[in-house]
Amino acid sequence: MGQFTQSDLSLAEASGALLVGFNIKTHASIKKKSEQLKIVLKTYDIIYELIEYIENIVKGLIEIETEEVAIGTLQILAIFYRKGKDMVIGGKVTKGKITNGCDFRIHRENEIIGKGQITSLQKDKQSIKEIAQ
């Protein structure tokens, strides 16, 4: 078991971090210095409270943003089924490009009838990374 030190405060100040400790005592001079530097300093004696505090911080800091961008359109000409749920889709790129590893959706009129991820892309039996119109 240790204590927060002046170097901990210096690192927290330089990186904009907060200091969180479990089952430790904090010296009065370190508390005072952390208040002057406006560094959050928290200590916990109950591990579940510490975990809850960290989880709340992480949930507030991490904002997952996803943006969907249509990069191409494929006209399906044939579908071949392989073992399990795998299928090979043959088609013609009518707009933009198709890239290996991208997610896709299959539309029939205005209804989505399938979706997945491109795991392999081929043209004339050669593996490629993308294919354009």
N, CA, C and O atoms as CSV, one atom per row, in Angstrom:
chain,resi,resn,atom,element,x,y,z
A,1,MET,N,N,0.841,-1.172,0.000
A,1,MET,CA,C,0.000,0.000,0.000
A,1,MET,C,C,0.888,1.237,0.000
A,1,MET,O,O,1.826,1.366,0.787
A,2,GLY,N,N,0.556,2.129,-0.905
A,2,GLY,CA,C,1.332,3.343,-1.004
A,2,GLY,C,C,0.462,4.556,-0.793
A,2,GLY,O,O,-0.683,4.456,-0.354
A,3,GLN,N,N,1.018,5.691,-1.109
A,3,GLN,CA,C,0.295,6.945,-1.018
A,3,GLN,C,C,0.518,7.719,-2.306
A,3,GLN,O,O,1.450,7.445,-3.062
A,4,PHE,N,N,-0.359,8.696,-2.543
A,4,PHE,CA,C,-0.132,9.587,-3.665
A,4,PHE,C,C,1.082,10.450,-3.346
A,4,PHE,O,O,1.281,10.867,-2.205
A,5,THR,N,N,1.881,10.708,-4.363
A,5,THR,CA,C,3.091,11.507,-4.174
A,5,THR,C,C,3.026,12.765,-5.027
A,5,THR,O,O,2.100,12.954,-5.815
A,6,GLN,N,N,4.024,13.618,-4.855
A,6,GLN,CA,C,4.118,14.840,-5.656
A,6,GLN,C,C,4.284,14.498,-7.139
A,6,GLN,O,O,3.760,15.210,-7.996
A,7,SER,N,N,5.000,13.430,-7.449
A,7,SER,CA,C,5.168,13.047,-8.850
A,7,SER,C,C,3.837,12.584,-9.457
A,7,SER,O,O,3.593,12.818,-10.640
A,8,ASP,N,N,2.978,11.936,-8.671
A,8,ASP,CA,C,1.637,11.565,-9.141
A,8,ASP,C,C,0.845,12.817,-9.519
A,8,ASP,O,O,0.174,12.855,-10.550
A,9,LEU,N,N,0.935,13.840,-8.665
A,9,LEU,CA,C,0.250,15.103,-8.947
A,9,LEU,C,C,0.807,15.764,-10.210
A,9,LEU,O,O,0.050,16.288,-11.027
A,10,SER,N,N,2.110,15.737,-10.360
A,10,SER,CA,C,2.737,16.341,-11.541
A,10,SER,C,C,2.296,15.633,-12.818
A,10,SER,O,O,1.985,16.285,-13.815
A,11,LEU,N,N,2.269,14.311,-12.790
A,11,LEU,CA,C,1.818,13.543,-13.958
A,11,LEU,C,C,0.352,13.811,-14.269
A,11,LEU,O,O,-0.017,13.974,-15.432
A,12,ALA,N,N,-0.484,13.858,-13.241
A,12,ALA,CA,C,-1.908,14.122,-13.429
A,12,ALA,C,C,-2.134,15.515,-13.993
A,12,ALA,O,O,-3.000,15.711,-14.845
A,13,GLU,N,N,-1.361,16.476,-13.523
A,13,GLU,CA,C,-1.495,17.851,-14.009
A,13,GLU,C,C,-1.069,17.940,-15.472
A,13,GLU,O,O,-1.731,18.596,-16.275
A,14,ALA,N,N,0.030,17.284,-15.816
A,14,ALA,CA,C,0.540,17.346,-17.185
A,14,ALA,C,C,-0.384,16.660,-18.187
A,14,ALA,O,O,-0.501,17.096,-19.332
A,15,SER,N,N,-1.035,15.591,-17.753
A,15,SER,CA,C,-1.865,14.825,-18.682
A,15,SER,C,C,-3.352,15.118,-18.558
A,15,SER,O,O,-4.145,14.599,-19.343
A,16,GLY,N,N,-3.744,15.935,-17.594
A,16,GLY,CA,C,-5.162,16.231,-17.401
A,16,GLY,C,C,-5.915,15.053,-16.817
A,16,GLY,O,O,-7.120,14.916,-17.031
A,17,ALA,N,N,-5.218,14.202,-16.083
A,17,ALA,CA,C,-5.818,12.990,-15.524
A,17,ALA,C,C,-6.386,13.258,-14.137
A,17,ALA,O,O,-6.206,14.336,-13.572
A,18,LEU,N,N,-7.068,12.265,-13.608
A,18,LEU,CA,C,-7.522,12.323,-12.239
A,18,LEU,C,C,-6.813,11.222,-11.464
A,18,LEU,O,O,-6.335,10.253,-12.053
A,19,LEU,N,N,-6.746,11.365,-10.175
A,19,LEU,CA,C,-6.095,10.373,-9.325
A,19,LEU,C,C,-7.151,9.627,-8.528
A,19,LEU,O,O,-7.965,10.232,-7.830
A,20,VAL,N,N,-7.127,8.306,-8.642
A,20,VAL,CA,C,-8.076,7.460,-7.930
A,20,VAL,C,C,-7.274,6.395,-7.194
A,20,VAL,O,O,-6.420,5.732,-7.782
A,21,GLY,N,N,-7.555,6.234,-5.898
A,21,GLY,CA,C,-6.830,5.251,-5.105
A,21,GLY,C,C,-7.768,4.334,-4.361
A,21,GLY,O,O,-8.912,4.683,-4.070
A,22,PHE,N,N,-7.263,3.152,-4.059
A,22,PHE,CA,C,-8.040,2.172,-3.305
A,22,PHE,C,C,-7.290,1.798,-2.033
A,22,PHE,O,O,-6.131,1.385,-2.074
A,23,ASN,N,N,-7.974,1.952,-0.903
A,23,ASN,CA,C,-7.473,1.528,0.389
A,23,ASN,C,C,-6.139,2.203,0.747
A,23,ASN,O,O,-5.219,1.554,1.245
A,24,ILE,N,N,-6.050,3.510,0.486
A,24,ILE,CA,C,-4.841,4.256,0.850
A,24,ILE,C,C,-5.227,5.521,1.610
A,24,ILE,O,O,-6.355,6.005,1.521
A,25,LYS,N,N,-4.285,6.026,2.338
A,25,LYS,CA,C,-4.466,7.294,3.040
A,25,LYS,C,C,-3.757,8.374,2.229
A,25,LYS,O,O,-2.712,8.127,1.628
A,26,THR,N,N,-4.333,9.564,2.219
A,26,THR,CA,C,-3.743,10.661,1.476
A,26,THR,C,C,-3.241,11.714,2.458
A,26,THR,O,O,-3.973,12.149,3.346
A,27,HIS,N,N,-2.003,12.110,2.291
A,27,HIS,CA,C,-1.389,13.115,3.147
A,27,HIS,C,C,-2.084,14.458,2.926
A,27,HIS,O,O,-2.480,14.767,1.802
A,28,ALA,N,N,-2.235,15.247,3.968
A,28,ALA,CA,C,-2.933,16.537,3.896
A,28,ALA,C,C,-2.286,17.487,2.889
A,28,ALA,O,O,-2.992,18.228,2.206
A,29,SER,N,N,-0.955,17.478,2.787
A,29,SER,CA,C,-0.277,18.377,1.843
A,29,SER,C,C,-0.598,18.003,0.401
A,29,SER,O,O,-0.704,18.882,-0.454
A,30,ILE,N,N,-0.753,16.711,0.118
A,30,ILE,CA,C,-1.103,16.257,-1.235
A,30,ILE,C,C,-2.543,16.655,-1.549
A,30,ILE,O,O,-2.830,17.085,-2.666
A,31,LYS,N,N,-3.449,16.519,-0.587
A,31,LYS,CA,C,-4.844,16.938,-0.792
A,31,LYS,C,C,-4.918,18.428,-1.105
A,31,LYS,O,O,-5.610,18.851,-2.031
A,32,LYS,N,N,-4.194,19.208,-0.320
A,32,LYS,CA,C,-4.203,20.663,-0.509
A,32,LYS,C,C,-3.632,21.039,-1.870
A,32,LYS,O,O,-4.180,21.896,-2.564
A,33,LYS,N,N,-2.534,20.399,-2.248
A,33,LYS,CA,C,-1.892,20.700,-3.539
A,33,LYS,C,C,-2.809,20.290,-4.700
A,33,LYS,O,O,-2.869,20.989,-5.712
A,34,SER,N,N,-3.524,19.161,-4.563
A,34,SER,CA,C,-4.439,18.720,-5.628
A,34,SER,C,C,-5.595,19.702,-5.796
A,34,SER,O,O,-6.061,19.936,-6.911
A,35,GLU,N,N,-6.054,20.271,-4.688
A,35,GLU,CA,C,-7.112,21.284,-4.768
A,35,GLU,C,C,-6.606,22.542,-5.456
A,35,GLU,O,O,-7.331,23.141,-6.250
A,36,GLN,N,N,-5.372,22.953,-5.166
A,36,GLN,CA,C,-4.792,24.132,-5.808
A,36,GLN,C,C,-4.637,23.921,-7.310
A,36,GLN,O,O,-4.895,24.827,-8.103
A,37,LEU,N,N,-4.213,22.715,-7.693
A,37,LEU,CA,C,-4.006,22.403,-9.112
A,37,LEU,C,C,-5.296,21.985,-9.809
A,37,LEU,O,O,-5.302,21.736,-11.014
A,38,LYS,N,N,-6.378,21.909,-9.057
A,38,LYS,CA,C,-7.689,21.487,-9.571
A,38,LYS,C,C,-7.628,20.084,-10.184
A,38,LYS,O,O,-8.168,19.829,-11.261
A,39,ILE,N,N,-6.959,19.194,-9.467
A,39,ILE,CA,C,-6.863,17.792,-9.865
A,39,ILE,C,C,-7.834,16.996,-9.009
A,39,ILE,O,O,-7.830,17.112,-7.784
A,40,VAL,N,N,-8.672,16.180,-9.662
A,40,VAL,CA,C,-9.617,15.344,-8.931
A,40,VAL,C,C,-8.829,14.234,-8.247
A,40,VAL,O,O,-8.095,13.494,-8.903
A,41,LEU,N,N,-8.981,14.118,-6.935
A,41,LEU,CA,C,-8.293,13.103,-6.142
A,41,LEU,C,C,-9.342,12.377,-5.318
A,41,LEU,O,O,-9.967,12.974,-4.442
A,42,LYS,N,N,-9.536,11.109,-5.588
A,42,LYS,CA,C,-10.556,10.318,-4.884
A,42,LYS,C,C,-9.908,9.064,-4.325
A,42,LYS,O,O,-9.074,8.440,-4.981
A,43,THR,N,N,-10.293,8.703,-3.122
A,43,THR,CA,C,-9.858,7.442,-2.537
A,43,THR,C,C,-11.080,6.663,-2.077
A,43,THR,O,O,-12.067,7.235,-1.615
A,44,TYR,N,N,-10.993,5.353,-2.213
A,44,TYR,CA,C,-12.108,4.479,-1.846
A,44,TYR,C,C,-11.614,3.346,-0.967
A,44,TYR,O,O,-10.497,2.855,-1.132
A,45,ASP,N,N,-12.464,2.936,-0.027
A,45,ASP,CA,C,-12.186,1.782,0.819
A,45,ASP,C,C,-13.033,0.576,0.402
A,45,ASP,O,O,-12.770,-0.550,0.825
A,46,ILE,N,N,-14.039,0.816,-0.418
A,46,ILE,CA,C,-14.903,-0.256,-0.898
A,46,ILE,C,C,-14.716,-0.369,-2.403
A,46,ILE,O,O,-14.986,0.575,-3.146
A,47,ILE,N,N,-14.251,-1.531,-2.845
A,47,ILE,CA,C,-13.870,-1.726,-4.250
A,47,ILE,C,C,-15.042,-1.513,-5.204
A,47,ILE,O,O,-14.845,-1.018,-6.314
A,48,TYR,N,N,-16.249,-1.875,-4.795
A,48,TYR,CA,C,-17.408,-1.723,-5.674
A,48,TYR,C,C,-17.719,-0.256,-5.952
A,48,TYR,O,O,-18.164,0.091,-7.045
A,49,GLU,N,N,-17.487,0.597,-4.972
A,49,GLU,CA,C,-17.685,2.032,-5.182
A,49,GLU,C,C,-16.657,2.576,-6.175
A,49,GLU,O,O,-16.983,3.407,-7.023
A,50,LEU,N,N,-15.429,2.109,-6.065
A,50,LEU,CA,C,-14.377,2.519,-6.994
A,50,LEU,C,C,-14.719,2.081,-8.410
A,50,LEU,O,O,-14.609,2.871,-9.347
A,51,ILE,N,N,-15.131,0.833,-8.572
A,51,ILE,CA,C,-15.492,0.305,-9.895
A,51,ILE,C,C,-16.648,1.091,-10.489
A,51,ILE,O,O,-16.627,1.438,-11.670
A,52,GLU,N,N,-17.655,1.371,-9.676
A,52,GLU,CA,C,-18.808,2.140,-10.151
A,52,GLU,C,C,-18.389,3.537,-10.590
A,52,GLU,O,O,-18.858,4.034,-11.614
A,53,TYR,N,N,-17.509,4.174,-9.821
A,53,TYR,CA,C,-17.017,5.514,-10.159
A,53,TYR,C,C,-16.279,5.497,-11.502
A,53,TYR,O,O,-16.514,6.356,-12.351
A,54,ILE,N,N,-15.396,4.529,-11.688
A,54,ILE,CA,C,-14.633,4.412,-12.941
A,54,ILE,C,C,-15.571,4.121,-14.113
A,54,ILE,O,O,-15.423,4.717,-15.180
A,55,GLU,N,N,-16.521,3.225,-13.932
A,55,GLU,CA,C,-17.480,2.909,-15.000
A,55,GLU,C,C,-18.254,4.146,-15.424
A,55,GLU,O,O,-18.450,4.373,-16.618
A,56,ASN,N,N,-18.695,4.946,-14.466
A,56,ASN,CA,C,-19.443,6.163,-14.780
A,56,ASN,C,C,-18.578,7.164,-15.541
A,56,ASN,O,O,-19.053,7.829,-16.461
A,57,ILE,N,N,-17.318,7.266,-15.156
A,57,ILE,CA,C,-16.410,8.169,-15.869
A,57,ILE,C,C,-16.216,7.699,-17.300
A,57,ILE,O,O,-16.302,8.493,-18.236
A,58,VAL,N,N,-15.958,6.426,-17.469
A,58,VAL,CA,C,-15.712,5.880,-18.802
A,58,VAL,C,C,-16.947,6.034,-19.684
A,58,VAL,O,O,-16.831,6.403,-20.853
A,59,LYS,N,N,-18.107,5.760,-19.143
A,59,LYS,CA,C,-19.339,5.910,-19.925
A,59,LYS,C,C,-19.543,7.350,-20.362
A,59,LYS,O,O,-20.050,7.603,-21.455
A,60,GLY,N,N,-19.154,8.289,-19.524
A,60,GLY,CA,C,-19.301,9.700,-19.866
A,60,GLY,C,C,-18.254,10.195,-20.837
A,60,GLY,O,O,-18.513,11.119,-21.608
A,61,LEU,N,N,-17.073,9.597,-20.815
A,61,LEU,CA,C,-15.985,10.044,-21.685
A,61,LEU,C,C,-16.063,9.453,-23.080
A,61,LEU,O,O,-15.730,10.116,-24.062
A,62,ILE,N,N,-16.499,8.212,-23.165
A,62,ILE,CA,C,-16.488,7.529,-24.453
A,62,ILE,C,C,-17.841,7.706,-25.125
A,62,ILE,O,O,-18.867,7.233,-24.636
A,63,GLU,N,N,-17.815,8.381,-26.227
A,63,GLU,CA,C,-19.017,8.524,-27.041
A,63,GLU,C,C,-18.737,7.833,-28.361
A,63,GLU,O,O,-17.870,8.253,-29.128
A,64,ILE,N,N,-19.471,6.782,-28.612
A,64,ILE,CA,C,-19.270,6.035,-29.834
A,64,ILE,C,C,-20.128,6.652,-30.919
A,64,ILE,O,O,-21.354,6.702,-30.825
A,65,GLU,N,N,-19.452,7.116,-31.941
A,65,GLU,CA,C,-20.154,7.705,-33.070
A,65,GLU,C,C,-19.957,6.815,-34.287
A,65,GLU,O,O,-18.836,6.431,-34.620
A,66,THR,N,N,-21.037,6.503,-34.929
A,66,THR,CA,C,-20.950,5.758,-36.178
A,66,THR,C,C,-21.657,6.555,-37.247
A,66,THR,O,O,-22.712,7.148,-37.021
A,67,GLU,N,N,-21.066,6.555,-38.386
A,67,GLU,CA,C,-21.655,7.260,-39.513
A,67,GLU,C,C,-21.713,6.297,-40.678
A,67,GLU,O,O,-20.707,5.694,-41.054
A,68,GLU,N,N,-22.872,6.161,-41.233
A,68,GLU,CA,C,-23.057,5.256,-42.356
A,68,GLU,C,C,-22.882,6.034,-43.652
A,68,GLU,O,O,-23.504,7.074,-43.867
A,69,VAL,N,N,-22.022,5.502,-44.503
A,69,VAL,CA,C,-21.763,6.144,-45.788
A,69,VAL,C,C,-21.923,5.095,-46.880
A,69,VAL,O,O,-21.258,4.060,-46.859
A,70,ALA,N,N,-22.797,5.366,-47.820
A,70,ALA,CA,C,-22.970,4.459,-48.952
A,70,ALA,C,C,-21.847,4.731,-49.946
A,70,ALA,O,O,-21.726,5.839,-50.470
A,71,ILE,N,N,-21.029,3.715,-50.200
A,71,ILE,CA,C,-19.904,3.919,-51.120
A,71,ILE,C,C,-20.143,3.298,-52.483
A,71,ILE,O,O,-19.429,3.598,-53.440
A,72,GLY,N,N,-21.147,2.428,-52.576
A,72,GLY,CA,C,-21.400,1.813,-53.867
A,72,GLY,C,C,-22.683,1.020,-53.891
A,72,GLY,O,O,-23.306,0.760,-52.862
A,73,THR,N,N,-23.058,0.644,-55.099
A,73,THR,CA,C,-24.265,-0.149,-55.320
A,73,THR,C,C,-23.913,-1.304,-56.244
A,73,THR,O,O,-23.226,-1.126,-57.250
A,74,LEU,N,N,-24.392,-2.486,-55.891
A,74,LEU,CA,C,-24.136,-3.685,-56.677
A,74,LEU,C,C,-25.464,-4.264,-57.132
A,74,LEU,O,O,-26.383,-4.438,-56.332
A,75,GLN,N,N,-25.556,-4.556,-58.402
A,75,GLN,CA,C,-26.737,-5.247,-58.925
A,75,GLN,C,C,-26.431,-6.742,-58.858
A,75,GLN,O,O,-25.488,-7.218,-59.490
A,76,ILE,N,N,-27.226,-7.472,-58.094
A,76,ILE,CA,C,-26.979,-8.907,-57.924
A,76,ILE,C,C,-27.474,-9.657,-59.148
A,76,ILE,O,O,-28.614,-9.501,-59.585
A,77,LEU,N,N,-26.569,-10.486,-59.693
A,77,LEU,CA,C,-26.908,-11.286,-60.863
A,77,LEU,C,C,-27.104,-12.761,-60.511
A,77,LEU,O,O,-27.889,-13.457,-61.155
A,78,ALA,N,N,-26.382,-13.238,-59.477
A,78,ALA,CA,C,-26.510,-14.641,-59.071
A,78,ALA,C,C,-26.061,-14.798,-57.621
A,78,ALA,O,O,-25.219,-14.047,-57.129
A,79,ILE,N,N,-26.646,-15.801,-56.943
A,79,ILE,CA,C,-26.257,-16.131,-55.575
A,79,ILE,C,C,-25.966,-17.621,-55.513
A,79,ILE,O,O,-26.770,-18.445,-55.949
A,80,PHE,N,N,-24.788,-17.958,-54.957
A,80,PHE,CA,C,-24.372,-19.340,-54.796
A,80,PHE,C,C,-24.185,-19.596,-53.304
A,80,PHE,O,O,-23.503,-18.830,-52.623
A,81,TYR,N,N,-24.787,-20.666,-52.795
A,81,TYR,CA,C,-24.687,-20.986,-51.369
A,81,TYR,C,C,-23.569,-21.994,-51.128
A,81,TYR,O,O,-23.413,-22.971,-51.861
A,82,ARG,N,N,-22.787,-21.723,-50.064
A,82,ARG,CA,C,-21.721,-22.636,-49.661
A,82,ARG,C,C,-22.091,-23.263,-48.339
A,82,ARG,O,O,-23.229,-23.134,-47.887
A,83,LYS,N,N,-21.159,-23.931,-47.718
A,83,LYS,CA,C,-21.396,-24.584,-46.431
A,83,LYS,C,C,-21.888,-23.581,-45.398
A,83,LYS,O,O,-21.443,-22.434,-45.373
A,84,GLY,N,N,-22.797,-24.016,-44.558
A,84,GLY,CA,C,-23.314,-23.143,-43.502
A,84,GLY,C,C,-24.114,-21.996,-44.064
A,84,GLY,O,O,-24.955,-22.177,-44.945
A,85,LYS,N,N,-23.844,-20.798,-43.541
A,85,LYS,CA,C,-24.580,-19.618,-43.966
A,85,LYS,C,C,-23.816,-18.808,-45.000
A,85,LYS,O,O,-24.299,-17.768,-45.449
A,86,ASP,N,N,-22.630,-19.268,-45.383
A,86,ASP,CA,C,-21.827,-18.525,-46.354
A,86,ASP,C,C,-22.491,-18.555,-47.728
A,86,ASP,O,O,-23.108,-19.540,-48.132
A,87,MET,N,N,-22.338,-17.441,-48.419
A,87,MET,CA,C,-22.844,-17.390,-49.789
A,87,MET,C,C,-21.906,-16.548,-50.639
A,87,MET,O,O,-21.206,-15.664,-50.146
A,88,VAL,N,N,-21.915,-16.846,-51.916
A,88,VAL,CA,C,-21.143,-16.087,-52.890
A,88,VAL,C,C,-22.158,-15.324,-53.724
A,88,VAL,O,O,-23.091,-15.900,-54.284
A,89,ILE,N,N,-21.954,-14.008,-53.794
A,89,ILE,CA,C,-22.866,-13.168,-54.565
A,89,ILE,C,C,-22.124,-12.669,-55.789
A,89,ILE,O,O,-21.061,-12.057,-55.685
A,90,GLY,N,N,-22.700,-12.938,-56.945
A,90,GLY,CA,C,-22.129,-12.445,-58.197
A,90,GLY,C,C,-22.923,-11.246,-58.655
A,90,GLY,O,O,-24.152,-11.258,-58.599
A,91,GLY,N,N,-22.243,-10.213,-59.105
A,91,GLY,CA,C,-22.975,-9.036,-59.523
A,91,GLY,C,C,-22.136,-8.036,-60.281
A,91,GLY,O,O,-20.979,-8.284,-60.620
A,92,LYS,N,N,-22.754,-6.897,-60.537
A,92,LYS,CA,C,-22.132,-5.827,-61.314
A,92,LYS,C,C,-22.248,-4.531,-60.514
A,92,LYS,O,O,-23.335,-4.174,-60.059
A,93,VAL,N,N,-21.122,-3.824,-60.345
A,93,VAL,CA,C,-21.130,-2.554,-59.626
A,93,VAL,C,C,-21.757,-1.506,-60.543
A,93,VAL,O,O,-21.251,-1.230,-61.630
A,94,THR,N,N,-22.869,-0.927,-60.083
A,94,THR,CA,C,-23.574,0.055,-60.915
A,94,THR,C,C,-23.320,1.494,-60.488
A,94,THR,O,O,-23.615,2.436,-61.223
A,95,LYS,N,N,-22.764,1.650,-59.280
A,95,LYS,CA,C,-22.523,3.002,-58.770
A,95,LYS,C,C,-21.412,2.947,-57.738
A,95,LYS,O,O,-21.424,2.069,-56.876
A,96,GLY,N,N,-20.456,3.857,-57.800
A,96,GLY,CA,C,-19.399,3.954,-56.795
A,96,GLY,C,C,-18.431,2.798,-56.847
A,96,GLY,O,O,-17.968,2.410,-57.920
A,97,LYS,N,N,-18.122,2.243,-55.674
A,97,LYS,CA,C,-17.186,1.124,-55.579
A,97,LYS,C,C,-17.595,0.205,-54.440
A,97,LYS,O,O,-18.349,0.595,-53.549
A,98,ILE,N,N,-17.089,-1.015,-54.480
A,98,ILE,CA,C,-17.313,-2.006,-53.429
A,98,ILE,C,C,-15.933,-2.334,-52.857
A,98,ILE,O,O,-14.988,-2.587,-53.604
A,99,THR,N,N,-15.825,-2.326,-51.519
A,99,THR,CA,C,-14.543,-2.527,-50.844
A,99,THR,C,C,-14.600,-3.753,-49.950
A,99,THR,O,O,-15.593,-3.988,-49.262
A,100,ASN,N,N,-13.526,-4.531,-49.967
A,100,ASN,CA,C,-13.425,-5.716,-49.120
A,100,ASN,C,C,-13.458,-5.313,-47.644
A,100,ASN,O,O,-12.802,-4.347,-47.252
A,101,GLY,N,N,-14.212,-6.043,-46.831
A,101,GLY,CA,C,-14.308,-5.772,-45.404
A,101,GLY,C,C,-15.462,-4.855,-45.012
A,101,GLY,O,O,-15.738,-4.688,-43.824
A,102,CYS,N,N,-16.133,-4.265,-45.979
A,102,CYS,CA,C,-17.247,-3.359,-45.681
A,102,CYS,C,C,-18.515,-4.130,-45.338
A,102,CYS,O,O,-18.686,-5.284,-45.731
A,103,ASP,N,N,-19.395,-3.474,-44.601
A,103,ASP,CA,C,-20.716,-4.026,-44.333
A,103,ASP,C,C,-21.613,-3.757,-45.525
A,103,ASP,O,O,-21.410,-2.795,-46.266
A,104,PHE,N,N,-22.601,-4.608,-45.701
A,104,PHE,CA,C,-23.536,-4.410,-46.805
A,104,PHE,C,C,-24.951,-4.754,-46.370
A,104,PHE,O,O,-25.171,-5.452,-45.379
A,105,ARG,N,N,-25.908,-4.240,-47.145
A,105,ARG,CA,C,-27.317,-4.583,-46.986
A,105,ARG,C,C,-27.873,-4.923,-48.359
A,105,ARG,O,O,-27.499,-4.323,-49.367
A,106,ILE,N,N,-28.765,-5.887,-48.376
A,106,ILE,CA,C,-29.425,-6.271,-49.623
A,106,ILE,C,C,-30.850,-5.747,-49.560
A,106,ILE,O,O,-31.603,-6.064,-48.639
A,107,HIS,N,N,-31.207,-4.943,-50.549
A,107,HIS,CA,C,-32.540,-4.342,-50.632
A,107,HIS,C,C,-33.323,-4.986,-51.762
A,107,HIS,O,O,-32.779,-5.277,-52.827
A,108,ARG,N,N,-34.595,-5.201,-51.518
A,108,ARG,CA,C,-35.525,-5.565,-52.578
A,108,ARG,C,C,-36.648,-4.557,-52.464
A,108,ARG,O,O,-37.410,-4.566,-51.496
A,109,GLU,N,N,-36.747,-3.686,-53.457
A,109,GLU,CA,C,-37.633,-2.536,-53.436
A,109,GLU,C,C,-37.246,-1.679,-52.234
A,109,GLU,O,O,-36.105,-1.218,-52.189
A,110,ASN,N,N,-38.107,-1.440,-51.276
A,110,ASN,CA,C,-37.760,-0.611,-50.117
A,110,ASN,C,C,-37.534,-1.437,-48.862
A,110,ASN,O,O,-37.478,-0.878,-47.767
A,111,GLU,N,N,-37.404,-2.746,-48.988
A,111,GLU,CA,C,-37.276,-3.638,-47.848
A,111,GLU,C,C,-35.861,-4.223,-47.786
A,111,GLU,O,O,-35.307,-4.634,-48.805
A,112,ILE,N,N,-35.285,-4.256,-46.580
A,112,ILE,CA,C,-33.979,-4.875,-46.389
A,112,ILE,C,C,-34.204,-6.361,-46.173
A,112,ILE,O,O,-34.892,-6.758,-45.233
A,113,ILE,N,N,-33.624,-7.190,-47.047
A,113,ILE,CA,C,-33.839,-8.634,-46.945
A,113,ILE,C,C,-32.589,-9.379,-46.490
A,113,ILE,O,O,-32.635,-10.588,-46.265
A,114,GLY,N,N,-31.484,-8.672,-46.355
A,114,GLY,CA,C,-30.262,-9.317,-45.883
A,114,GLY,C,C,-29.195,-8.293,-45.578
A,114,GLY,O,O,-29.230,-7.169,-46.080
A,115,LYS,N,N,-28.224,-8.700,-44.731
A,115,LYS,CA,C,-27.094,-7.839,-44.431
A,115,LYS,C,C,-25.939,-8.697,-43.960
A,115,LYS,O,O,-26.127,-9.840,-43.543
A,116,GLY,N,N,-24.739,-8.134,-44.030
A,116,GLY,CA,C,-23.557,-8.882,-43.623
A,116,GLY,C,C,-22.303,-8.067,-43.861
A,116,GLY,O,O,-22.339,-6.838,-43.919
A,117,GLN,N,N,-21.184,-8.782,-43.998
A,117,GLN,CA,C,-19.904,-8.128,-44.255
A,117,GLN,C,C,-19.208,-8.853,-45.391
A,117,GLN,O,O,-19.242,-10.080,-45.473
A,118,ILE,N,N,-18.579,-8.088,-46.261
A,118,ILE,CA,C,-17.838,-8.660,-47.380
A,118,ILE,C,C,-16.543,-9.239,-46.821
A,118,ILE,O,O,-15.713,-8.510,-46.278
A,119,THR,N,N,-16.375,-10.552,-46.955
A,119,THR,CA,C,-15.179,-11.201,-46.422
A,119,THR,C,C,-14.155,-11.491,-47.500
A,119,THR,O,O,-12.977,-11.688,-47.204
A,120,SER,N,N,-14.589,-11.518,-48.735
A,120,SER,CA,C,-13.676,-11.789,-49.841
A,120,SER,C,C,-14.254,-11.139,-51.094
A,120,SER,O,O,-15.455,-11.216,-51.353
A,121,LEU,N,N,-13.389,-10.507,-51.856
A,121,LEU,CA,C,-13.827,-9.819,-53.073
A,121,LEU,C,C,-12.955,-10.310,-54.218
A,121,LEU,O,O,-11.727,-10.277,-54.133
A,122,GLN,N,N,-13.599,-10.768,-55.292
A,122,GLN,CA,C,-12.847,-11.309,-56.418
A,122,GLN,C,C,-13.361,-10.766,-57.738
A,122,GLN,O,O,-14.537,-10.437,-57.894
A,123,LYS,N,N,-12.424,-10.684,-58.690
A,123,LYS,CA,C,-12.770,-10.338,-60.066
A,123,LYS,C,C,-11.938,-11.242,-60.955
A,123,LYS,O,O,-10.711,-11.262,-60.858
A,124,ASP,N,N,-12.595,-11.978,-61.808
A,124,ASP,CA,C,-11.921,-12.932,-62.701
A,124,ASP,C,C,-11.010,-13.875,-61.930
A,124,ASP,O,O,-9.867,-14.098,-62.328
A,125,LYS,N,N,-11.510,-14.432,-60.821
A,125,LYS,CA,C,-10.828,-15.401,-59.959
A,125,LYS,C,C,-9.580,-14.847,-59.264
A,125,LYS,O,O,-8.787,-15.623,-58.731
A,126,GLN,N,N,-9.391,-13.533,-59.257
A,126,GLN,CA,C,-8.282,-12.902,-58.541
A,126,GLN,C,C,-8.830,-12.134,-57.350
A,126,GLN,O,O,-9.814,-11.405,-57.477
A,127,SER,N,N,-8.195,-12.295,-56.190
A,127,SER,CA,C,-8.606,-11.557,-54.997
A,127,SER,C,C,-8.183,-10.102,-55.120
A,127,SER,O,O,-7.042,-9.807,-55.476
A,128,ILE,N,N,-9.107,-9.195,-54.825
A,128,ILE,CA,C,-8.840,-7.756,-54.912
A,128,ILE,C,C,-9.368,-7.068,-53.677
A,128,ILE,O,O,-10.167,-7.642,-52.937
A,129,LYS,N,N,-8.924,-5.826,-53.442
A,129,LYS,CA,C,-9.358,-5.056,-52.277
A,129,LYS,C,C,-10.616,-4.252,-52.571
A,129,LYS,O,O,-11.462,-4.087,-51.693
A,130,GLU,N,N,-10.747,-3.759,-53.772
A,130,GLU,CA,C,-11.957,-3.005,-54.137
A,130,GLU,C,C,-12.180,-3.089,-55.643
A,130,GLU,O,O,-11.268,-3.356,-56.426
A,131,ILE,N,N,-13.411,-2.852,-56.001
A,131,ILE,CA,C,-13.773,-2.846,-57.420
A,131,ILE,C,C,-14.695,-1.658,-57.666
A,131,ILE,O,O,-15.645,-1.427,-56.918
A,132,ALA,N,N,-14.406,-0.920,-58.707
A,132,ALA,CA,C,-15.193,0.277,-59.032
A,132,ALA,C,C,-16.196,-0.033,-60.138
A,132,ALA,O,O,-16.204,-1.116,-60.723
A,133,GLN,N,N,-17.030,0.954,-60.397
A,133,GLN,CA,C,-18.083,0.842,-61.413
A,133,GLN,C,C,-17.491,0.497,-62.761
A,133,GLN,O,O,-18.224,0.362,-63.741
